[in-house]
Amino acid sequence: MAIALVTGGSRGIGRATALLLAQEGY
């Protein structure tokens, strides 16, 4: 699921999610 969210990194929320996951260690 994380991969799907990161895939939408181009969008604002996707980017925020990617950063959040990165902090969590995912």
N, C-alpha and C positions, 0 to 999 in steps of 0.2 A: 504494500500500500504506500509506503514511504516513497518508493520509486515513482509512483504515479503522481504524487504531490510535487516531487522535485521536477518532474517533466514539465509542469506548468510554471517553472521558475520565471518564465518570461513575464508572467503577471505579477502584480504587487503581492497578493496573498500567497501565491505559490513561492515567491521569493522569501517572504517572511517565514513561511513554513519550513523552507529548506534551511534557513539560518537557525531556526528553533531546533530542528532535528539535528543539525550539525553540533549544536551546543549539547544536546542530549547524548550524542555519541553515535547516532544512527547515520 
